[in-house]
Amino acid sequence: MAPPTTQEAAASGDQDGPCKLLVLLADPLIPEFQPGLSARYRLLPAAGADAAAAASARALLTIDLPLVTADLIDALPALELMVASSVGVDHVDLAAGSGSPTPGTRTRPTPRTTPSAWLSLRSAAFPPPMPTSGAAAGWPTASTRSPPRGIIKTKQKRKGVSSKFELIRLLQVSGKRVGIVGLGRIGSLVARRLAAFGCPVAYHSRSPKPSSPYRFFPTVRALAADSDVLVLSCALTEETRRVVDREVMEALGKGGVLVNVGRGGLVDEPELVRCLREGVIGGAGLDVFENEPDVPAELFAMDNVVLSNHRAVLTPESIRGVLHIVSGNLEAFFAGRPLLSPVTL
């Protein structure tokens, strides 16, 4: 990674000062990121960048999950780095720029570091899992409480003072068999946390992990059949899209709980709604949905479902940690040093 060019320094030097390097934004910054990043970089929305900025920008930052399309990548001919504050690359068109660039010009095909088809970019960086793993480990506890919104439901008369307290059913997560789909960074941390609760842990991944102490299952269905709780923490790819279908949910069974902190597209969502309604599975904890921000309306009325709007990671500590990683990746790139968290596919 080369230091900033004279052309880039000039492009970064109008009202924001000559020392600031240009970083384009695929979507708006969250307020917590603004002070730290704007002090060091000239931040411009990619959609509104003028011709000079688009031609010279070497870095693109994404905050939420905006679609990074081929059109956007093609419009930024000098682009070398994309930094995201999320885990996962399913919102990025990895096939963009997969033509035949001149060898050695803007391509560094490091195996399993740079997306192999994303030839027009040099690097991509994504943060480590932060507290998503903690949230994922907490979902089975919440999801086995029916309903989890309170240990006691209160029915109170509008007139008078009498109340009716209805005790709800509680299930113990300790000792439950937990199957994890995707034993990567997040999945491994989920496994470690749940193992501390005395949960036997098993997993399914693309291949067995020799260093893992957990039992490997070659298919998601086989894993579900041997699990009380099935946790999804893998990436969304064409191979994993709707990897949890009705057959898998039937294998999980009427006492089983599905927890998804990966991507909504990992689950056949219409079938999930039907399986919950019909009692095919016992419950679900969902932080992600297939067509975010839309959530199937039927889920809101179900007492055996815990929902959050893709916010498992949003704690003050995690925001500070992600900002540290994002800033560190940008700093390393512009200084010509190795990235802190290059993407691995």
C-alpha positions as CSV (number, residue, x, y, z in Angstrom):
1,M,0.0,0.0,0.0
2,A,1.6,3.2,-1.1
3,P,1.5,6.6,0.8
4,P,-1.0,9.2,-0.5
5,T,-0.2,10.7,-3.9
6,T,0.3,14.4,-4.5
7,Q,-2.9,14.3,-6.6
8,E,-4.9,12.9,-3.6
9,A,-3.4,15.4,-1.2
10,A,-4.5,18.2,-3.5
11,A,-7.9,16.7,-3.9
12,S,-8.2,16.6,-0.1
13,G,-7.1,20.1,0.5
14,D,-9.8,22.6,-0.1
15,Q,-12.1,23.8,2.8
16,D,-11.0,20.9,5.0
17,G,-7.3,21.7,5.0
18,P,-4.4,20.4,2.9
19,C,-3.4,17.7,5.4
20,K,-6.6,15.7,5.3
21,L,-6.8,12.5,3.2
22,L,-9.9,11.9,1.2
23,V,-12.3,9.1,2.3
24,L,-15.6,8.6,0.6
25,L,-18.7,7.4,2.5
26,A,-21.0,4.8,1.1
27,D,-23.6,5.9,3.7
28,P,-23.8,8.5,6.5
29,L,-21.5,8.3,9.5
30,I,-23.1,7.5,12.9
31,P,-22.6,10.4,15.4
32,E,-20.1,8.5,17.5
33,F,-17.7,8.2,14.5
34,Q,-17.9,11.8,13.3
35,P,-15.5,13.6,15.7
36,G,-12.6,11.1,15.5
37,L,-12.7,10.6,11.7
38,S,-13.5,14.1,10.6
39,A,-10.5,15.4,12.5
40,R,-8.2,13.4,10.3
41,Y,-10.0,12.8,7.0
42,R,-11.9,14.7,4.5
43,L,-15.2,12.8,4.5
44,L,-17.5,13.1,1.5
45,P,-20.6,11.1,0.5
46,A,-19.8,8.9,-2.4
47,A,-23.1,9.7,-4.0
48,G,-22.4,13.4,-4.0
49,A,-18.7,13.4,-4.8
50,D,-17.6,15.6,-7.7
51,A,-15.5,14.3,-10.6
52,A,-12.2,15.2,-9.0
53,A,-13.0,13.5,-5.7
54,A,-14.4,10.4,-7.4
55,A,-11.3,10.1,-9.6
56,S,-8.8,10.4,-6.8
57,A,-10.5,8.6,-3.9
58,R,-8.5,5.6,-2.7
59,A,-10.7,4.6,0.3
60,L,-14.4,3.9,0.8
61,L,-16.0,3.6,4.2
62,T,-19.3,1.8,4.9
63,I,-21.1,2.1,8.2
64,D,-24.4,0.3,8.1
65,L,-25.0,-2.3,5.3
66,P,-25.4,-0.1,2.1
67,L,-25.2,-1.9,-1.2
68,V,-21.8,-1.4,-2.6
69,T,-22.6,-2.0,-6.2
70,A,-20.5,-2.6,-9.3
71,D,-21.6,0.9,-10.6
72,L,-20.2,2.5,-7.4
73,I,-16.9,0.7,-7.6
74,D,-16.6,1.4,-11.3
75,A,-17.2,5.1,-10.7
76,L,-14.1,5.2,-8.4
77,P,-11.2,4.3,-10.6
78,A,-8.5,4.9,-7.9
79,L,-10.3,2.9,-5.2
80,E,-8.0,0.5,-3.3
81,L,-9.5,0.0,0.1
82,M,-13.0,-0.5,1.4
83,V,-13.4,-0.4,5.2
84,A,-16.7,-1.6,6.8
85,S,-17.9,-1.3,10.4
86,S,-19.8,-4.6,10.0
87,V,-18.9,-8.2,9.8
88,G,-19.7,-9.8,6.5
89,V,-19.4,-8.9,2.8
90,D,-22.8,-9.9,1.5
91,H,-23.7,-6.2,0.9
92,V,-20.7,-5.8,-1.5
93,D,-20.7,-6.8,-5.2
94,L,-17.5,-8.9,-5.0
95,A,-17.7,-9.6,-8.8
96,A,-17.2,-5.9,-9.6
97,G,-14.0,-5.2,-11.4
98,S,-13.4,-8.8,-12.2
99,G,-12.2,-8.1,-15.7
100,S,-8.5,-8.3,-16.6
101,P,-6.5,-5.5,-15.0
102,T,-2.9,-5.2,-15.9
103,P,-0.9,-7.5,-13.5
104,G,0.9,-5.6,-10.8
105,T,-0.9,-2.3,-11.3
106,R,-3.7,-2.2,-8.7
107,T,-4.1,-5.8,-7.8
108,R,-2.5,-7.8,-5.0
109,P,-4.0,-11.3,-5.2
110,T,-3.1,-12.5,-1.7
111,P,-5.0,-15.8,-1.2
112,R,-7.8,-15.5,1.3
113,T,-7.1,-11.9,2.1
114,T,-8.4,-10.0,-0.9
115,P,-11.7,-11.2,-2.5
116,S,-10.4,-13.2,-5.4
117,A,-13.0,-11.8,-7.9
118,W,-12.7,-8.3,-6.6
119,L,-9.6,-7.6,-8.7
120,S,-9.9,-3.8,-9.0
121,L,-9.5,-3.3,-5.3
122,R,-6.3,-3.9,-3.3
123,S,-7.7,-4.4,0.2
124,A,-10.8,-4.7,2.3
125,A,-11.0,-4.5,6.0
126,F,-13.7,-5.5,8.5
127,P,-13.7,-5.4,12.3
128,P,-13.6,-8.3,14.6
129,P,-16.8,-9.6,16.1
130,M,-16.9,-7.4,19.2
131,P,-20.0,-8.1,21.4
132,T,-22.1,-9.9,18.8
133,S,-20.8,-13.1,20.2
134,G,-22.0,-12.1,23.7
135,A,-25.4,-11.3,22.3
136,A,-25.5,-14.6,20.5
137,A,-24.7,-16.4,23.6
138,G,-27.4,-14.6,25.5
139,W,-30.1,-15.3,22.9
140,P,-30.6,-18.9,23.9
141,T,-31.2,-17.8,27.5
142,A,-33.8,-15.3,26.4
143,S,-35.3,-17.4,23.7
144,T,-36.0,-20.3,26.0
145,R,-38.2,-18.1,28.2
146,S,-41.7,-18.0,27.0
147,P,-42.3,-15.1,26.6
148,P,-39.0,-13.5,27.3
149,R,-40.3,-10.0,27.6
150,G,-40.9,-10.5,31.4
151,I,-40.9,-13.3,33.9
152,I,-44.4,-12.4,35.0
153,K,-47.2,-11.2,32.7
154,T,-49.6,-8.8,34.4
155,K,-53.2,-8.4,33.4
156,Q,-54.5,-5.3,35.2
157,K,-58.1,-4.0,35.2
158,R,-58.6,-0.5,34.0
159,K,-61.0,0.2,36.9
160,G,-60.1,-0.9,40.4
161,V,-56.9,-2.1,41.8
162,S,-57.0,-5.9,41.3
163,S,-54.3,-7.5,39.1
164,K,-53.9,-11.0,37.8
165,F,-50.4,-12.4,37.6
166,E,-49.7,-15.2,35.2
167,L,-46.5,-17.2,35.7
168,I,-44.8,-18.1,32.5
169,R,-42.8,-21.2,31.6
170,L,-39.1,-20.9,32.0
171,L,-36.5,-23.3,30.6
172,Q,-32.9,-23.7,31.7
173,V,-30.2,-23.1,29.1
174,S,-27.5,-24.8,31.1
175,G,-26.9,-28.3,29.8
176,K,-28.8,-27.7,26.6
177,R,-27.1,-29.1,23.5
178,V,-26.0,-26.2,21.3
179,G,-25.2,-26.5,17.6
180,I,-23.3,-23.6,15.9
181,V,-23.4,-23.1,12.2
182,G,-20.2,-21.3,11.3
183,L,-17.3,-21.7,13.8
184,G,-15.5,-18.6,12.8
185,R,-14.5,-15.8,15.1
186,I,-18.0,-15.1,16.3
187,G,-19.0,-18.8,16.4
188,S,-16.0,-19.7,18.4
189,L,-16.7,-17.0,21.0
190,V,-20.3,-18.1,21.2
191,A,-19.1,-21.7,21.8
192,R,-16.8,-20.6,24.6
193,R,-19.4,-18.6,26.4
194,L,-22.1,-21.4,26.2
195,A,-19.6,-24.1,27.1
196,A,-19.2,-22.2,30.4
197,F,-22.9,-22.8,31.0
198,G,-22.3,-26.5,30.8
199,C,-23.7,-26.7,27.3
200,P,-22.4,-29.5,25.0
201,V,-21.3,-27.7,21.8
202,A,-21.2,-29.0,18.3
203,Y,-20.7,-27.2,15.0
204,H,-21.0,-27.3,11.2
205,S,-18.5,-25.4,9.0
206,R,-17.2,-25.7,5.5
207,S,-14.7,-28.2,6.8
208,P,-13.7,-29.7,10.2
209,K,-11.4,-27.6,12.3
210,P,-8.6,-29.8,13.7
211,S,-8.0,-27.4,16.6
212,S,-11.6,-27.3,17.7
213,P,-12.6,-29.3,20.8
214,Y,-16.2,-29.5,19.6
215,R,-17.9,-32.2,17.6
216,F,-18.2,-31.6,13.8
217,F,-21.3,-32.4,11.8
218,P,-21.1,-32.6,8.0
219,T,-24.6,-31.1,7.4
220,V,-26.8,-28.5,9.0
221,R,-29.7,-30.9,9.2
222,A,-27.6,-33.5,11.1
223,L,-26.4,-30.8,13.5
224,A,-30.0,-29.6,14.1
225,A,-31.2,-33.1,14.8
226,D,-28.6,-33.3,17.6
227,S,-29.2,-29.9,19.1
228,D,-31.6,-28.2,21.5
229,V,-30.5,-24.7,20.3
230,L,-29.2,-23.9,16.8
231,V,-27.1,-20.7,16.5
232,L,-26.4,-19.2,13.1
233,S,-23.2,-17.2,12.9
234,C,-21.9,-17.9,9.4
235,A,-21.5,-15.6,6.5
236,L,-24.3,-15.2,3.9
237,T,-23.2,-16.6,0.6
238,E,-24.9,-18.4,-2.3
239,E,-24.1,-21.7,-0.6
240,T,-25.5,-20.6,2.8
241,R,-28.6,-18.7,1.5
242,R,-31.7,-20.3,3.2
243,V,-29.5,-23.0,4.6
244,V,-32.1,-23.4,7.4
245,D,-35.2,-24.6,5.6
246,R,-38.2,-26.5,6.9
247,E,-36.3,-29.8,6.8
248,V,-33.7,-28.4,9.2
249,M,-36.3,-26.9,11.5
250,E,-38.2,-30.2,11.6
251,A,-34.9,-31.8,12.6
252,L,-34.4,-29.2,15.3
253,G,-37.8,-30.2,16.6
254,K,-40.7,-28.8,18.7
255,G,-38.5,-28.2,21.7
256,G,-35.7,-26.6,19.7
257,V,-34.8,-22.9,19.6
258,L,-33.3,-21.2,16.5
259,V,-31.0,-18.2,17.1
260,N,-29.8,-16.1,14.2
261,V,-27.2,-13.4,14.6
262,G,-25.7,-13.9,11.2
263,R,-27.9,-12.7,8.3
264,G,-31.6,-13.0,7.7
265,G,-31.0,-14.7,4.4
266,L,-29.6,-17.7,6.1
267,V,-33.2,-18.8,7.0
268,D,-36.2,-19.5,4.9
269,E,-38.2,-16.8,6.6
270,P,-41.7,-17.7,5.4
271,E,-41.1,-21.3,6.5
272,L,-39.7,-20.0,9.9
273,V,-43.0,-18.2,10.5
274,R,-45.0,-21.3,9.6
275,C,-42.9,-23.5,11.8
276,L,-43.2,-21.2,14.8
277,R,-47.0,-21.0,14.2
278,E,-47.4,-24.7,13.8
279,G,-45.1,-25.6,16.7
280,V,-42.6,-27.4,14.5
281,I,-39.9,-25.6,16.6
282,G,-40.2,-24.2,20.1
283,G,-38.9,-20.7,19.6
284,A,-36.5,-18.3,18.0
285,G,-34.2,-15.4,18.8
286,L,-33.7,-13.1,15.8
287,D,-31.4,-10.2,15.5
288,V,-31.5,-10.2,11.7
289,F,-34.1,-10.5,9.0
290,E,-34.3,-11.4,5.3
291,N,-35.6,-8.1,4.1
292,E,-34.4,-5.6,6.7
293,P,-35.7,-3.3,8.0
294,D,-39.0,-5.2,7.3
295,V,-40.0,-7.9,9.8
296,P,-42.8,-10.4,9.2
297,A,-45.7,-9.0,11.1
298,E,-46.7,-12.4,12.4
299,L,-43.6,-12.6,14.6
300,F,-44.6,-9.6,16.7
301,A,-47.6,-11.6,18.1
302,M,-45.7,-14.7,19.0
303,D,-44.7,-15.2,22.7
304,N,-42.0,-17.6,21.8
305,V,-39.9,-15.2,19.7
306,V,-37.3,-12.6,20.8
307,L,-36.7,-9.8,18.2
308,S,-34.1,-7.1,17.9
309,N,-33.4,-4.9,14.9
310,H,-29.9,-5.9,14.0
311,R,-28.5,-4.2,17.0
312,A,-26.7,-7.0,18.9
313,V,-23.4,-5.0,18.4
314,L,-24.6,-1.6,19.6
315,T,-23.1,-1.1,23.0
316,P,-21.0,2.0,23.9
317,E,-18.0,-0.3,24.4
318,S,-18.4,-2.0,21.0
319,I,-18.9,1.3,19.2
320,R,-15.6,2.6,20.6
321,G,-13.9,-0.7,19.7
322,V,-15.2,-0.6,16.1
323,L,-14.1,3.0,15.7
324,H,-10.7,2.0,16.9
325,I,-10.5,-0.7,14.3
326,V,-11.9,1.4,11.5
327,S,-9.5,4.3,12.3
328,G,-6.6,1.8,12.6
329,N,-7.3,0.3,9.2
330,L,-7.5,3.7,7.5
331,E,-4.3,4.9,9.2
332,A,-2.5,1.7,8.3
333,F,-3.6,1.9,4.7
334,F,-2.5,5.4,4.1
335,A,0.8,4.8,5.9
336,G,1.5,1.8,3.8
337,R,1.4,-0.7,6.7
338,P,-0.6,-4.0,6.9
339,L,-4.2,-3.7,7.7
340,L,-5.4,-4.6,11.2
341,S,-8.3,-6.8,10.1
342,P,-8.1,-7.7,6.4
343,V,-11.2,-9.5,5.1
344,T,-10.9,-13.3,4.9
345,L,-13.2,-15.3,2.5
